[in-house]
Amino acid sequence: MTRIEILDELKKVFAPYTTNKEMLNSINDDTDLIRDLKINSANLVDIIIDAEAKYNIEIDYDSADKIINVGTCIDVIMEKLNQNK
Amino acid sequence: MTSAGNDIVCLNATDITRTKQYRFYSKILSNTEKELYKENAFAAIPFENFVWLLWSVKESAFKYLQRNNPGLVFIPVKFIVQQLRVPGGFALTKYETTKTEGTGFDDNQVIQSIVTFGDATLYSMSLMHNDFIHSVVNNNEDFKNTCWGIKTIERNDPYYQSTAVRSFLLNRLNLHFRMDDLAIGKNLQGVPIVLKENEVLPIPVSLSHHGCFVAYSFISRF
């Protein structure tokens, strides 16, 4: 699975938690989940759980620590997918 | 280190079913906090409210520490609520008004806690109704110089929430400091700051919004 494929899928994961649909369609590695997508911090746990379910991975605390923007979110998902191989 | 931290959770904007799922609350509560809920003192508080109470305490503590540590990332389980004191006879009630502002807290009405993050120890005061949970933290047990406010708003889109919470805080700041030209901005790290004619004033403020609630806290003397 490539970074671009994960990025496209993440748009669906983020969609229920952001009203900024215009920004959602143009996200890139630097897009900040809270500042740019205006996702409420209370929904960050929802996003981690939705991503875990989608990719059948577990995102532990230390990995969650790295998730700041879309790019680091993709990094963590790719790292966990590689560990499952 | 003077700072400010507050958080509001609109309970109607949370998913009760999901909150009760182990997978969800285990990303918020540590093992010791899960055990804490079994104490009799929390009988009047539904588990989902307990989860969001601790969330609000932890997020407030995160905001308090982030002002002086901009690289900090919020991982709820790394903030540990060590003690939680619920007032005797506590019962959940509906929020019957649209705005509440205060300085300090009436100990008989608030849920008090101690929260730690690494070597840092912070103290929190939380108000809980059926509709929301609001927490404010400080680095000591004395909240007499802590000003705070909670308000309901008509719309829950991010732009409206952001504008409403700034306006709510500014009204209080202008009244408190007897000025009429203060402004709220954000520094490069995204932390809220108070400006007067583009000069940053040393007033630590904290903003929060969720669903149809906005809230603030600031230190009135420092």
Chai-1 contact restraints between the chains, C-beta under 6 A:
chainA,res_idxA,chainB,res_idxB,connection_type,confidence,min_distance_angstrom,max_distance_angstrom,comment,restraint_id
A,T19,B,D157,contact,1.0,0.0,6.0,A-B,restraint_1
A,K38,B,P158,contact,1.0,0.0,6.0,A-B,restraint_2
A,N40,B,H210,contact,1.0,0.0,6.0,A-B,restraint_3
A,A42,B,H210,contact,1.0,0.0,6.0,A-B,restraint_4
A,V45,B,K27,contact,1.0,0.0,6.0,A-B,restraint_5
A,I49,B,R23,contact,1.0,0.0,6.0,A-B,restraint_6
A,I49,B,F24,contact,1.0,0.0,6.0,A-B,restraint_7
A,Y61,B,I75,contact,1.0,0.0,6.0,A-B,restraint_8
A,Y61,B,V77,contact,1.0,0.0,6.0,A-B,restraint_9
A,A64,B,I75,contact,1.0,0.0,6.0,A-B,restraint_10
A,D65,B,V73,contact,1.0,0.0,6.0,A-B,restraint_11
A,D65,B,I75,contact,1.0,0.0,6.0,A-B,restraint_12
